Amino acid sequence: MQRALSYAAMPALRVPLPFMLAAPCFALAAALLLVWHGEAALVLRWTPVTLSMTHLVVLGFLTMTIVGALFQLLPVTAGVAVPLARQVAVFCWCALALGTAVLAAALGLGLGASAFHLAAGLLGSAGFVFLSAIGAAIARPVPAGAKPLVEGVRYAAAALAITIAIGAALALYLGGVGSLNAPLLTDIHATWGLVGWVIVLTATVSFQVIPMFQGTATYPRLLETWLPPLVFALLFGWSAATLFDAGWWRLACEIGIGALLLHYAVTTVAWLGRRKRKPDTGTRYWLLAMGCLLLAALLHFIPFELVFDSVDALPLLTGVLVIVGCAMSAVNGMLYKIVPFLVWYHLAHDERLPRERIPKMSAVLGEAQAARQWRWHLAGLALLVLACLFPAVLARPAGLFLMVSLLLLARDVAGAALLYVRLRGA
């Protein structure tokens, strides 16, 4: 069903844009850590630097962007505004940015118990305020066409709440509070965060933005409606099976989740393949994201330890494919579509600005800039995937290529924001 979009309900640009400006900086910090530490960052998934890099990307880049996008997406596509959006956005931005930085430093530098307590407080408060505001928004009645989107956001928000609760318990444990099975809960925490929050919400958003920006048909209603609740239910089953060491039930849930993600990825590739327009960089980013998701889902069931000596080679590889290959690629592609649209729209609807001074959308952030960043990101991702298998040789080159791609992204997004400020102030 084609959704009616309410552009008049769009919040002020200062609500979503700071999230999108900050996000590349955190991913850039993770790339710097990879260059600095080299092989040590990709040998084991439990090393301090690996955990620090992971949280910089998942919290600082992915979650930061997703939170900012939801402030924009819900009013336009579902007609539900986030209560006190400006105040909530400012608080969440500050708490999420500072909490991510403190947590990454605590993990990577061993700052001690007080740093973990501070990180748990900051990130927990950011999550509580954000989820309360989003929950109040999506609890309202919405048009029929927006129900799959809102339902998907509800399930992803519930997964985020579970992720935050487990993460806070782990942070307090690392700070010397309580006793728990840290490796087991870390696996559950990571799975809820990556699959239940990041992947489910990326899929939910893609059901809206791919038809909007890539010119495809709308997704099948059954996929939109049933993907989030089925993944959520299977994650619950998987978590219970993991906690109670029920191996066959755990495998059955993993197969179910893998099948759903494969179905989503194949459908997206098919939808993009049917579009009539010439493929642009946004399309290439989505195809790359879906290809990585397909590969990660398939590799998860391969006995990788029979081929490589490292027992962490497969988890690291699948993590790279999901986090950098799928989620980060999708977010990169969306940023090159959403940021120029937002800047252009707010300039075009500013009555104080003469019409002749309003730039075209392509002049705000064009295809050439997106294509340049795509090439560096693709090269960095390819090197990072290979570096999971040959870290001694390729870890630092992968970090360098990703650094360049993220510097380009930061420059392009900041350039669009500066153009807006300059034209508004002229």
Beta strands, then each sheet from edge to edge (+ up, - down):
end
